[in-house]
């Protein structure tokens, strides 16, 4: 490792060149002087920037194979050991801002991975969802009881509000698991809530409000078409508006996994990363949710059957136990649906933005703390 320039004494050393990194011939070597001369420091930074530009330009090639990913991690540690942490940070930031585009998203494989992820890592699923499920289960029972007792339906929204806040750490942890693996959640708990989770909540609310606003506009256009006697123009405009709106929401969907893995740099980058793959992202989310939707339909039929067959003369305790069990199943399916949706978006993000950059940054952080 090159000693710190401030600690070097004695005569100026001759100019040396560091060879190219092993396995990647052709990289421009960085010439440097191990002394404290200001002119040499400027020249060193200029030559280091050449290497940064070269690595950033070759990133799309390097991350296509496991050897390239290993190279990135080794390069990150090598840079840190050389004391050039600033160059590494610049390299990582530039690569992320560039929105490194990988191969297209495989729809069937991605949907299958997102669907099976909660079952392959069921222990991690319970680790981050058990207590949130208990809290949501209690809130649904309380809000339902209040709504039935008072006849005030908005009480049902209390459980929705509780879910929107409590489920955020689960969203973040599950996206990190899908992108970086199980080890990325070391030190995280089901109630971890910091600035990252707060930013994630704001973006999630924004992406949730946009479809609701579009639904209102869609209903407005349908009403206009009804008033005009079934005119075709308002109906066409309503369909075009909904399709365009959901396409825009999908283009910004990578904001959420980017925040989860600490790589969010702006809306423009998220927009760039989803270019030409909007239909594939929608297909992955739709296909992964099909079994969950089938489960929801079965629960809906069971609920309707219970409502039609339950009478006032039945034992209140039996009815209460039925409601408790049914609510528990609903909550479990709700969090499974959340895990599948988060996993689908995260897997699509991983296909477009290779996690080697994030792994390399974690490797540097690990070296820096040793």
C-alpha positions in Angstrom: 0.0 0.0 0.0 1.4 3.5 -0.9 2.2 5.4 2.2 0.5 8.7 2.9 2.1 11.6 1.0 2.2 13.8 4.1 4.4 11.2 5.9 7.0 10.8 3.1 10.3 12.5 3.5 13.5 12.5 1.6 14.2 13.1 -2.1 11.5 13.0 -4.7 10.8 9.6 -6.1 10.8 8.9 -9.8 7.5 8.6 -11.7 6.1 5.1 -11.7 3.2 3.4 -13.4 0.8 1.0 -11.8 0.1 -2.0 -14.1 -3.4 -2.8 -15.3 -5.7 -4.7 -13.0 -5.4 -8.5 -13.4 -7.8 -10.1 -15.8 -8.7 -6.8 -17.5 -5.8 -5.9 -19.9 -5.9 -2.6 -21.7 -6.9 -0.4 -18.7 -5.0 2.9 -18.7 -2.5 2.7 -15.9 -2.3 5.5 -13.4 1.1 7.2 -13.1 1.7 8.7 -9.7 4.4 10.1 -7.5 4.6 9.2 -3.8 5.4 12.7 -2.6 3.7 15.9 -1.5 4.3 18.0 -4.6 1.2 20.1 -5.6 1.9 19.7 -9.3 2.3 15.9 -9.0 -1.0 15.8 -7.0 -2.8 17.6 -9.8 -1.3 15.3 -12.4 -2.1 12.3 -10.3 -5.8 13.3 -10.0 -5.9 13.9 -13.8 -4.6 10.4 -14.5 -6.8 8.9 -11.9 -9.8 10.5 -13.6 -8.7 8.8 -16.8 -9.0 5.5 -15.1 -12.3 6.4 -13.6 -13.7 7.3 -17.0 -12.3 4.1 -18.5 -13.9 1.9 -15.8 -17.2 3.7 -16.0 -17.2 3.2 -19.8 -16.4 -0.5 -19.5 -19.0 -1.1 -16.7 -21.7 -2.4 -19.1 -19.3 -5.1 -20.3 -17.8 -5.9 -16.9 -21.1 -6.7 -15.1 -22.3 -9.2 -17.7 -20.3 -12.0 -16.2 -19.4 -13.1 -12.6 -15.8 -12.4 -13.3 -16.6 -8.8 -14.0 -18.5 -8.5 -10.7 -15.6 -10.0 -8.8 -13.3 -7.5 -10.6 -15.5 -4.6 -9.4 -15.3 -5.8 -5.8 -11.5 -6.3 -6.0 -11.1 -2.9 -7.6 -13.1 -1.3 -4.9 -11.0 -2.8 -2.1 -7.8 -2.1 -4.1 -8.8 1.6 -4.5 -9.5 1.9 -0.8 -6.2 0.3 0.2 -4.5 2.8 -2.0 -6.1 5.6 -0.1 -8.0 6.8 -3.2 -11.5 6.6 -1.7 -12.5 9.8 -3.4 -11.9 8.3 -6.8 -13.9 5.2 -5.9 -16.8 7.4 -4.7 -16.7 9.4 -8.0 -16.6 6.1 -10.0 -19.6 4.7 -8.2 -21.6 7.9 -8.3 -20.9 8.4 -12.0 -21.8 4.8 -12.9 -25.1 5.0 -10.9 -26.0 8.4 -12.5 -25.4 7.0 -15.9 -28.1 4.3 -15.3 -26.1 1.3 -16.4 -28.4 -0.6 -18.6 -28.2 -4.4 -18.5 -30.0 -6.9 -20.7 -33.7 -6.8 -21.0 -35.9 -8.1 -18.2 -36.8 -11.9 -18.5 -40.5 -11.8 -17.7 -41.2 -15.5 -16.8 -38.0 -16.0 -14.7 -38.5 -12.7 -12.9 -42.2 -13.3 -12.1 -41.3 -16.8 -10.8 -38.5 -15.5 -8.7 -40.7 -12.8 -7.2 -43.5 -15.3 -6.4 -41.2 -17.9 -4.8 -39.0 -15.5 -2.9 -41.2 -15.4 0.3 -41.3 -19.2 0.4 -37.6 -19.7 -0.3 -36.8 -17.2 2.5 -39.8 -17.8 4.7 -37.7 -17.3 7.8 -36.7 -13.8 6.7 -40.3 -13.2 5.7 -41.5 -14.0 9.2 -38.6 -12.0 10.7 -39.7 -8.8 9.1 -43.5 -9.4 8.9 -44.6 -11.3 12.0 -45.1 -8.3 14.4 -46.4 -6.0 11.6 -48.9 -8.7 10.8 -50.0 -8.9 14.4 -50.4 -5.1 14.6 -52.3 -4.9 11.4 -54.5 -7.9 12.5 -55.4 -6.1 15.8 -56.0 -2.8 14.0 -58.4 -4.5 11.5 -60.4 -6.1 14.3 -60.6 -2.8 16.2 -61.5 -0.7 13.2 -64.0 -3.3 12.0 -65.7 -3.4 15.4 -65.8 0.4 15.6 -67.3 0.6 12.1 -70.0 -2.0 12.9 -70.8 -0.5 16.3 -71.1 3.1 15.2 -72.2 2.6 11.6 -69.4 4.9 10.5 -67.6 3.2 7.6 -64.4 5.5 7.6 -63.3 3.6 10.7 -62.1 0.9 8.3 -59.5 3.3 7.0 -57.6 3.1 10.4 -56.2 -0.3 9.5 -55.2 1.0 6.0 -53.3 3.9 7.7 -51.6 1.5 10.1 -50.6 -0.7 7.2 -49.2 2.2 5.2 -46.8 3.1 8.0 -45.9 -0.2 9.6 -45.3 -2.0 6.4 -42.6 0.4 5.1 -39.6 -1.3 6.9 -40.9 -4.6 5.5 -40.9 -3.1 1.9 -37.4 -1.8 2.3 -36.0 -5.0 3.8 -37.6 -7.2 1.3 -36.4 -5.2 -1.7 -32.9 -5.2 -0.2 -33.1 -9.0 0.1 -34.3 -9.4 -3.5 -31.5 -7.2 -4.9 -28.5 -7.8 -2.6 -29.3 -11.0 -0.8 -30.0 -12.0 2.8 -26.8 -10.6 4.2 -27.8 -7.1 3.2 -30.3 -6.9 6.1 -27.9 -7.5 8.8 -28.7 -5.2 11.7 -32.2 -4.4 10.4 -35.4 -5.2 12.3 -39.1 -5.1 11.6 -39.3 -1.7 13.2 -36.2 0.0 11.6 -37.4 3.4 10.6 -34.9 6.1 9.7 -34.5 8.7 6.9 -34.4 6.0 4.3 -37.8 4.6 5.4 -39.3 8.1 5.6 -38.1 8.9 2.1 -39.4 5.5 0.9 -42.8 6.3 2.5 -43.1 9.6 0.8 -42.3 8.2 -2.6 -44.7 5.2 -2.0 -47.5 7.6 -1.1 -46.8 9.7 -4.3 -46.8 6.6 -6.5 -50.0 5.4 -4.8 -51.8 8.8 -5.1 -51.2 9.1 -8.8 -53.3 6.0 -9.7 -56.1 7.2 -7.4 -56.1 10.5 -9.1 -56.2 8.8 -12.5 -59.1 6.7 -11.3 -61.0 9.9 -10.4 -60.3 11.3 -13.9 -61.3 8.1 -15.5 -64.7 8.1 -13.6 -65.1 11.8 -14.6 -64.7 11.0 -18.3 -67.0 8.0 -18.0 -69.6 10.3 -16.5 -69.1 12.8 -19.3 -69.6 10.0 -21.8 -72.8 9.0 -20.1 -74.1 12.5 -20.2 -73.3 12.7 -23.9 -75.2 9.6 -24.6 -72.3 7.2 -24.8 -70.0 9.4 -26.9 -66.8 7.6 -28.1 -64.4 10.5 -27.6 -64.6 10.8 -23.8 -64.3 7.0 -23.5 -61.2 7.0 -25.7 -59.7 9.8 -23.8 -60.4 8.0 -20.5 -58.6 4.8 -21.7 -55.7 6.8 -23.1 -55.3 8.8 -19.9 -55.3 5.6 -17.7 -52.8 3.8 -19.9 -50.5 6.8 -20.1 -50.8 7.4 -16.4 -49.9 3.9 -15.4 -47.0 3.9 -17.8 -45.7 7.0 -16.1 -46.1 5.4 -12.7 -44.2 2.3 -14.0 -41.4 4.5 -15.3 -40.8 5.9 -11.9 -41.3 2.6 -10.0 -37.5 2.1 -9.8 -37.4 4.9 -7.3 -38.4 2.6 -4.5 -35.7 -0.1 -4.9 -33.1 2.6 -5.5 -34.0 4.2 -2.1 -33.9 0.7 -0.5 -30.3 0.1 -1.6 -29.1 3.7 -1.0 -28.6 4.5 -4.7 -31.4 7.0 -5.4 -30.0 10.0 -7.2 -33.0 11.6 -8.8 -36.1 11.1 -11.0 -34.2 11.4 -14.2 -32.1 8.3 -13.4 -35.2 6.3 -12.5 -36.9 7.4 -15.7 -33.8 6.3 -17.7 -33.5 2.9 -16.0 -37.0 1.9 -17.1 -36.7 2.9 -20.7 -38.1 0.4 -23.2 -39.1 -2.1 -20.4 -42.4 -0.7 -19.2 -44.5 -3.5 -20.6 -42.1 -6.1 -19.2 -42.2 -4.6 -15.7 -46.0 -4.6 -15.8 -46.0 -8.2 -17.1 -43.7 -9.3 -14.3 -45.9 -7.7 -11.6 -49.1 -9.0 -13.2 -47.9 -12.6 -13.6 -46.3 -12.8 -10.1 -49.6 -11.5 -8.6 -51.9 -14.0 -10.4 -51.8 -16.7 -7.7 -52.2 -14.0 -5.0 -55.2 -12.6 -6.8 -56.7 -16.1 -7.1 -56.3 -16.4 -3.3 -58.1 -13.0 -2.9 -61.0 -14.3 -5.0 -61.3 -17.4 -2.9 -61.3 -15.3 0.3 -64.0 -13.1 -1.2 -66.2 -16.0 -1.9 -65.7 -17.4 1.6 -66.6 -14.0 3.1 -69.7 -13.8 1.0 -70.8 -17.3 2.0 -70.2 -16.5 5.7 -72.3 -13.3 5.4 -75.2 -15.2 3.7 -75.2 -18.2 6.1 -74.5 -16.4 9.4 -77.6 -15.6 11.4 -78.3 -13.7 14.6 -79.2 -16.8 16.6 -75.8 -18.4 16.2 -73.3 -18.4 19.1 -71.6 -15.0 19.3 -68.3 -16.6 20.4 -68.3 -18.9 17.4 -68.9 -15.9 15.1 -66.2 -13.9 16.8 -63.7 -16.8 16.4 -64.6 -17.1 12.7 -64.0 -13.4 12.2 -60.6 -13.6 14.0 -59.4 -16.5 11.9 -60.6 -15.0 8.7 -58.9 -11.7 9.5 -55.7 -13.5 10.2 -55.8 -15.2 6.8 -56.5 -11.9 5.1 -53.5 -10.2 6.9 -51.2 -13.1 5.9 -52.3 -12.9 2.3 -51.9 -9.1 2.4 -48.2 -9.4 3.4 -47.6 -12.2 0.9 -49.0 -9.9 -1.7 -46.7 -7.1 -0.5 -43.7 -9.3 -0.6 -44.4 -10.5 -4.1 -45.1 -6.9 -5.4 -41.9 -5.6 -3.8 -39.9 -8.5 -5.0 -41.2 -8.1 -8.6 -40.1 -4.5 -8.7 -36.8 -5.2 -7.0 -36.0 -8.2 -9.4 -36.7 -6.0 -12.4 -34.5 -3.3 -10.9 -31.7 -5.8 -10.3 -31.9 -6.9 -14.0 -31.4 -3.4 -15.2 -29.0 -2.1 -12.5 -26.5 -4.7 -11.6 -25.9 -4.9 -7.8 -22.1 -5.3 -8.3 -21.8 -1.5 -7.6 -23.6 -1.8 -4.3 -21.7 -4.9 -3.3 -18.4 -3.1 -4.1 -19.4 -0.2 -2.0 -20.3 -2.5 0.9 -16.9 -4.2 0.5 -15.2 -0.8 0.8 -17.2 0.1 3.8 -16.3 -3.2 5.4 -12.6 -2.6 4.7 -12.9 0.9 6.1 -14.2 -0.3 9.4 -11.6 -3.0 9.9 
